[in-house]
Amino acid sequence: MYRKKGFFIGAILLVLILGLVLKSVKKDNYTKKMEISTVQELQELENTLESLKEKDGVEIIETGDRYQIELEEGTELGLVETQALRAESSIEGDTEKILYRDFRGEEKMVIELHYYAPTPIPMPVLIPEKPKPAPKKGYHGKLSILIDDVGMNTQTADIFGEIKKPVSFATIPFLPRSSEATKKLRNYGFEVILHMPMAGSNDSLNSRTEGIIMPEMTKEEVYTRFDKAIADVGEMKGFNNHMGSRFTEDAFQMKSLLKYAKNKNMFYIDSKTTSKNKGYAIAKELGVPTYYCSKFLDNSKEVEDIKKEIKSAVKMAKDGGKLLAIGHYHKNMAVALKSMTNYIENEGVELVYVREVLE
């Protein structure tokens, strides 16, 4: 009996030991794999930087694992995408800093990009073109109103449907009526874009938001969630950010996302949830059609307060030539906007879709 007991105890110990050994081997294999990938990716980056030295207008100063690069604005670098290395990017003024860390968090390479304005090229004398068509008679500015947060119901879409003017909407994916409300708004003739959930400053709200993209995600994770969001609401020609202060302030992640959106021929609207949002500037840099919000219309949800904000937006549109303002998907916003359409036109401002103010 004691022999059997001893045998079972010995067997259990052997299994535990084998488990620990296998776990250790697996860990060692992962570590070796990541170390090899890190070396390969660093070499690829160094090769890319070496080839950049041959480009006109590019000057590289190398100090150990730190590279300072002077280059003209708009120069395409062609830096390789990395997997084992984690790239952290920050922008200050005309300087972009990219810090590469390995899987242990150790700093491996720093690239500082200093941009300068290109030398102006003398313009040739051109034969005058035919004059461009004059603005629509009586209009002195364009106002685009984007209604965010579509998705909780379809009834509100019917209230907005009474407005027979160009209005744009942004749908949050994965809400109870995201797809149905989007279809209904499009049937009314409105433009609808994707209101992509992005990490904000409220961790509790972030954790409750389905399909949100976070700064710490890999590019594959971000792309997958972006694709799933589009699949949930239907094909979209453009998108803007829902929340996003943490994500939209991350230059590296925004550049990666906007490159992906550019491949899908999508435009981007920067909701300007904070003054540090980098989306608009990066979209311009990448050649993604874009614009930004200059005013929110319904910080107060009282109809009379919203009407006052619409009046203010009309003045701003006349003064600046065009303006994009954001409101939200609720009854009072629809009621206020419907009552102000005649006022907007009488003031010489044309209501247009978001796509008509893109740059």
C-alpha positions in Angstrom: 0.0 0.0 0.0 2.8 2.4 0.9 4.6 1.4 -2.3 1.5 2.3 -4.4 1.1 5.6 -2.5 4.7 6.4 -3.1 4.4 5.5 -6.8 1.4 7.9 -7.2 3.2 10.7 -5.4 6.3 10.1 -7.6 4.2 10.1 -10.7 2.5 13.4 -9.8 5.9 15.0 -9.0 7.2 13.8 -12.3 4.3 15.3 -14.2 4.8 18.7 -12.4 8.5 18.6 -13.2 7.9 17.9 -16.8 5.3 20.7 -17.0 7.8 23.2 -15.5 10.4 22.0 -17.9 8.1 22.3 -20.9 7.0 25.7 -19.8 10.6 26.8 -19.4 11.4 25.5 -22.8 8.4 27.3 -24.4 9.4 30.5 -22.7 13.0 30.1 -23.8 11.8 29.5 -27.4 9.6 32.6 -27.4 12.4 34.7 -26.0 14.8 33.4 -28.6 12.3 34.0 -31.4 11.6 37.6 -30.2 15.4 38.2 -29.9 16.0 37.0 -33.4 13.1 39.1 -34.8 14.3 42.2 -32.9 17.8 41.9 -34.5 16.2 41.4 -38.0 13.9 44.3 -37.6 16.7 46.6 -36.4 18.8 45.6 -39.4 15.9 46.4 -41.7 15.5 49.8 -40.2 19.2 50.5 -40.5 19.1 49.4 -44.1 16.2 51.7 -44.8 18.0 54.6 -43.1 21.1 53.9 -45.1 19.2 54.0 -48.4 17.6 57.4 -47.3 21.1 59.0 -47.3 21.0 58.8 -51.1 17.8 60.9 -51.3 18.2 64.5 -52.2 17.3 66.9 -49.4 17.8 64.3 -46.7 20.6 64.6 -44.1 21.2 61.9 -41.5 23.3 62.3 -38.4 24.0 59.0 -36.6 25.0 58.8 -33.0 25.0 55.2 -31.8 21.4 54.0 -31.9 20.1 57.6 -32.3 19.4 59.0 -35.8 18.7 62.7 -36.5 17.1 63.2 -39.9 16.7 66.6 -41.6 14.2 66.3 -44.5 11.7 68.3 -46.5 8.0 68.3 -45.5 6.2 65.6 -47.4 9.2 63.4 -48.0 8.2 59.7 -48.0 10.5 57.8 -45.6 9.3 54.2 -46.2 10.1 53.1 -42.7 9.3 49.4 -42.3 6.5 48.1 -40.1 7.7 46.3 -37.0 6.3 43.4 -34.9 8.9 42.5 -32.3 9.8 46.2 -31.9 7.2 48.5 -30.4 7.3 52.0 -32.0 6.3 55.0 -29.9 5.8 58.3 -31.7 5.4 61.9 -30.5 5.3 65.2 -32.4 6.4 68.6 -31.1 6.4 71.5 -33.5 8.3 70.4 -36.7 10.0 67.4 -35.0 8.6 63.9 -34.9 10.4 61.4 -32.5 10.0 57.7 -33.0 11.3 55.5 -30.2 11.6 51.7 -30.8 11.6 49.3 -27.8 12.0 45.6 -27.7 9.6 43.1 -26.2 11.2 43.6 -22.8 10.6 47.4 -23.0 14.3 48.2 -23.5 15.1 51.2 -25.8 16.8 50.0 -29.0 16.6 52.9 -31.5 15.5 56.5 -31.6 14.7 58.3 -34.9 14.2 62.1 -34.7 12.7 63.6 -37.9 13.2 67.4 -38.3 11.0 68.7 -41.1 11.7 71.9 -43.0 9.7 73.7 -45.7 10.6 72.8 -49.3 12.4 75.4 -51.4 9.8 77.3 -53.4 9.8 76.5 -57.1 9.3 79.5 -59.4 6.0 79.2 -61.1 5.9 79.3 -64.9 3.8 81.9 -66.7 0.6 80.2 -67.6 -2.1 81.1 -70.1 -5.1 82.3 -68.0 -7.7 79.6 -67.5 -11.3 80.2 -68.1 -12.9 81.7 -64.9 -14.2 79.2 -62.5 -18.0 79.0 -62.0 -19.1 81.6 -59.4 -20.5 80.4 -56.1 -24.2 79.7 -56.0 -26.1 82.9 -56.2 -26.8 84.5 -52.9 -24.5 82.2 -50.8 -21.5 83.6 -48.8 -20.4 80.5 -47.0 -20.9 76.7 -46.5 -22.1 75.1 -43.3 -21.8 71.3 -42.8 -23.5 69.8 -39.8 -22.5 66.3 -38.6 -24.8 64.5 -36.2 -22.8 62.1 -34.0 -23.8 59.0 -31.9 -26.4 57.4 -34.2 -27.3 53.9 -33.2 -29.5 53.6 -30.1 -32.9 53.9 -31.9 -34.5 54.5 -35.3 -37.3 56.9 -34.1 -34.9 59.8 -34.0 -33.9 59.1 -37.6 -37.6 59.8 -38.6 -37.5 63.2 -36.8 -34.4 64.2 -38.6 -36.0 62.8 -41.8 -38.4 65.8 -41.8 -35.4 68.0 -42.6 -35.2 68.2 -46.4 -31.7 69.6 -46.5 -28.2 68.1 -46.6 -27.2 66.8 -43.2 -24.5 64.3 -42.4 -24.6 61.6 -39.7 -22.0 59.4 -37.9 -23.0 55.9 -36.7 -21.4 54.2 -33.7 -21.0 50.5 -34.4 -22.4 47.7 -32.3 -25.3 49.7 -30.7 -28.8 48.1 -30.7 -30.0 49.9 -33.9 -26.7 50.9 -35.6 -27.4 49.2 -38.9 -31.1 49.9 -39.0 -30.7 53.6 -38.2 -28.0 53.9 -40.8 -30.2 52.4 -43.5 -33.1 54.6 -42.6 -31.0 57.8 -42.7 -29.6 56.8 -46.1 -33.1 56.2 -47.3 -34.0 59.8 -46.4 -31.1 60.9 -48.6 -28.6 61.8 -45.9 -24.9 61.1 -45.9 -23.7 58.7 -43.1 -20.1 58.0 -42.0 -18.6 55.7 -39.4 -18.2 57.1 -35.8 -15.3 55.0 -34.8 -14.8 54.4 -31.1 -11.3 55.4 -29.9 -9.8 55.4 -26.5 -10.6 58.4 -24.4 -9.4 59.6 -21.0 -12.2 57.7 -19.1 -11.0 54.2 -18.5 -14.4 53.1 -17.2 -16.1 54.3 -20.4 -13.4 52.8 -22.5 -14.0 49.4 -20.9 -17.7 49.6 -21.6 -17.4 50.6 -25.3 -17.6 47.6 -27.7 -15.1 47.5 -30.5 -13.0 50.4 -29.2 -9.4 50.8 -30.5 -6.7 51.4 -27.9 -3.2 53.0 -28.3 -1.5 49.8 -26.9 -3.0 47.6 -29.6 -1.0 46.2 -32.4 -1.8 47.5 -35.9 -3.4 44.2 -36.8 -5.7 44.5 -33.8 -6.6 48.0 -34.8 -7.2 47.1 -38.4 -9.4 44.1 -37.4 -11.6 46.2 -35.1 -11.9 48.9 -37.8 -13.0 46.3 -40.4 -15.5 44.8 -37.9 -17.0 48.3 -37.2 -17.5 48.9 -40.9 -19.0 45.4 -41.3 -21.5 46.2 -38.5 -22.8 49.4 -40.0 -22.3 48.8 -43.7 -19.7 50.2 -46.2 -18.7 53.7 -45.4 -16.9 56.4 -47.4 -15.5 58.2 -44.4 -15.2 58.2 -40.6 -14.6 60.4 -37.6 -13.5 59.7 -34.0 -15.9 58.9 -31.1 -14.1 60.1 -28.0 -10.5 59.4 -28.8 -8.3 61.8 -26.7 -5.8 59.1 -25.9 -5.9 57.5 -29.3 -6.1 60.6 -31.5 -3.1 62.1 -29.6 -1.0 59.1 -30.5 0.7 60.2 -33.7 2.1 56.7 -34.5 -1.3 55.0 -34.1 -3.2 57.7 -36.0 -0.7 57.6 -38.9 -1.1 53.8 -39.1 -4.9 53.9 -39.0 -5.1 56.7 -41.6 -2.8 54.9 -44.0 -5.1 51.9 -43.7 -8.2 54.1 -44.3 -6.5 55.7 -47.3 -6.1 52.2 -48.8 -9.9 51.9 -48.5 -10.4 55.4 -50.1 -12.0 56.8 -47.0 -12.0 60.4 -45.8 -11.4 61.4 -42.1 -13.2 64.0 -40.0 -11.3 65.1 -36.9 -13.9 65.7 -34.2 -11.3 67.8 -32.3 -12.3 66.3 -28.9 -9.1 67.8 -27.6 -6.7 70.5 -28.8 -4.0 67.9 -29.0 -5.8 65.7 -31.6 -3.3 64.8 -34.4 -5.7 63.3 -36.9 -6.3 66.3 -39.1 -2.6 67.2 -39.5 -1.6 63.6 -40.2 -4.4 63.1 -42.7 -3.2 66.2 -44.6 0.4 64.9 -44.5 -0.8 61.5 -45.9 -3.1 63.0 -48.6 -6.3 61.7 -46.9 -9.3 64.0 -47.7 -10.1 65.6 -44.3 -11.5 68.4 -42.3 -12.2 69.2 -38.7 -14.9 70.3 -36.3 -14.8 74.0 -35.2 -18.0 74.0 -33.1 -20.3 71.8 -31.0 -23.9 72.8 -31.2 -25.6 71.0 -28.3 -23.5 71.2 -25.2 -26.9 72.2 -23.8 -29.7 70.1 -25.1 -32.3 72.8 -24.8 -33.9 73.7 -28.1 -33.4 77.5 -27.7 -29.8 77.0 -26.7 -29.1 74.9 -29.7 -30.7 77.5 -32.0 -28.3 80.1 -30.6 -25.3 77.9 -31.3 -26.6 77.4 -34.9 -26.8 81.2 -35.3 -23.2 81.4 -34.1 -22.1 78.7 -36.5 -23.8 80.6 -39.4 -21.8 83.7 -38.6 -18.6 81.7 -38.4 -19.3 80.1 -41.8 -19.9 83.5 -43.4 -16.7 84.9 -41.9 -14.5 81.9 -42.7 -16.1 80.7 -45.9 -17.0 77.3 -44.5 -17.5 75.5 -41.2 -18.1 72.0 -39.9 -20.2 71.8 -36.7 -21.1 68.8 -34.7 -24.4 68.0 -33.0 -25.8 64.8 -31.5 -28.5 62.3 -32.3 -31.5 63.4 -30.2 -34.9 64.9 -30.7 -34.2 68.4 -29.6 -31.2 68.7 -32.0 -33.5 67.7 -34.9 -36.3 70.1 -33.8 -33.9 73.0 -33.4 -32.1 72.3 -36.8 -35.4 71.9 -38.7 -36.6 75.3 -37.3 -33.4 77.0 -38.4 -33.0 75.9 -42.0 -34.8 78.9 -43.4 -32.7 81.2 -41.2 -29.5 79.6 -42.4 -30.4 80.1 -46.1 -31.7 83.7 -45.5 -28.3 84.5 -44.0 -26.6 83.4 -47.3 -25.1 80.2 -46.0 -25.5 76.9 -47.8 -26.1 73.7 -45.9 -23.8 71.0 -47.4 -22.7 67.5 -46.7 -19.4 66.8 -45.0 -17.8 65.6 -48.2 -18.3 69.1 -49.7 -16.0 70.8 -47.1 -13.1 68.3 -47.3 -9.6 69.5 -48.1 
